[in-house]
Amino acid sequence: MTDKTKINVVLGGRTYPLHVNNAKEEEGTRKAAEKINSLILKFEENYAVSDKQDVLAMCALQFASKLEITNIVDQENELKIKEKIKNMHQLIDANLI
């Protein structure tokens, strides 16, 4: 059984108790909370948003879209790398004969 550590994370002025498995997970969770809170402030300063729910939804959309864009770019890069490896194999095979 793994020992979980209880931490409190503040998002948008509300405290959320969470359990993390290790120090890296805690660090990642705290950094994510900092980024979310920073983005909340940015949205509140730049848009006339009176409801925290709307601001949190905007944050969620921004983070999710960045993740999806990263996944798309990673897939494109993986295809390019595979194509380059295939071309290198063909060059090696052609020069071995």
C-alpha positions in Angstrom: 0.0 0.0 0.0 1.4 3.4 -0.9 1.2 6.3 1.5 -0.6 9.2 0.0 0.1 12.8 1.2 -2.8 15.2 1.7 -2.3 18.6 0.3 -4.6 21.7 -0.1 -4.7 23.5 -3.4 -6.3 26.9 -3.8 -8.1 27.5 -7.1 -10.0 30.7 -7.8 -10.1 31.5 -4.0 -11.4 28.1 -3.0 -9.4 25.4 -1.2 -9.5 21.9 -2.5 -8.0 19.0 -0.5 -6.2 16.4 -2.6 -4.1 13.3 -2.1 -0.9 12.9 -4.0 1.3 9.9 -4.4 4.8 11.5 -4.3 6.8 14.7 -4.3 6.8 15.0 -8.1 3.0 14.7 -8.2 2.7 17.3 -5.5 5.0 19.7 -7.3 3.2 19.2 -10.6 -0.2 19.8 -8.9 1.0 22.9 -7.2 2.5 24.3 -10.4 -0.7 23.6 -12.3 -2.7 25.4 -9.6 -0.4 28.4 -9.9 -0.8 28.5 -13.7 -4.6 28.2 -13.3 -4.8 31.0 -10.7 -2.6 33.2 -12.9 -4.8 32.6 -15.9 -7.9 33.3 -13.8 -6.5 36.7 -12.9 -5.7 37.4 -16.5 -9.2 36.5 -17.7 -10.8 38.6 -15.0 -8.6 41.6 -15.9 -9.2 41.3 -19.6 -12.8 40.2 -19.9 -16.0 41.3 -18.2 -16.6 38.0 -16.5 -18.6 38.1 -13.3 -19.0 34.4 -12.7 -16.0 32.2 -11.5 -17.6 29.2 -13.2 -17.2 31.0 -16.6 -13.6 31.9 -15.8 -12.8 28.3 -14.8 -14.4 27.0 -18.0 -12.3 29.4 -20.0 -9.2 28.2 -18.2 -10.1 24.5 -18.8 -10.7 25.2 -22.5 -7.3 27.0 -22.8 -5.4 24.2 -21.0 -7.2 21.4 -22.9 -6.7 23.1 -26.3 -3.0 23.5 -25.6 -2.7 19.9 -24.7 -4.6 18.8 -27.9 -2.4 21.1 -30.0 0.7 19.6 -28.5 -0.6 16.1 -29.2 -1.3 17.0 -32.8 2.2 18.4 -33.2 3.8 15.4 -31.5 1.9 13.0 -33.9 3.1 15.1 -36.9 6.6 15.0 -35.6 6.5 11.3 -35.0 5.3 10.7 -38.6 8.2 12.9 -39.9 10.7 11.0 -37.8 9.4 7.6 -39.0 9.6 8.8 -42.6 13.2 10.0 -42.1 14.1 6.6 -40.6 12.5 4.8 -43.5 14.5 6.9 -45.9 17.7 6.3 -44.0 17.1 2.5 -44.1 16.5 2.7 -47.9 19.7 4.6 -48.4 21.6 2.1 -46.2 20.1 -0.8 -48.1 20.9 0.8 -51.5 24.5 1.3 -50.5 25.1 -2.1 -49.1 24.4 -3.9 -52.4 
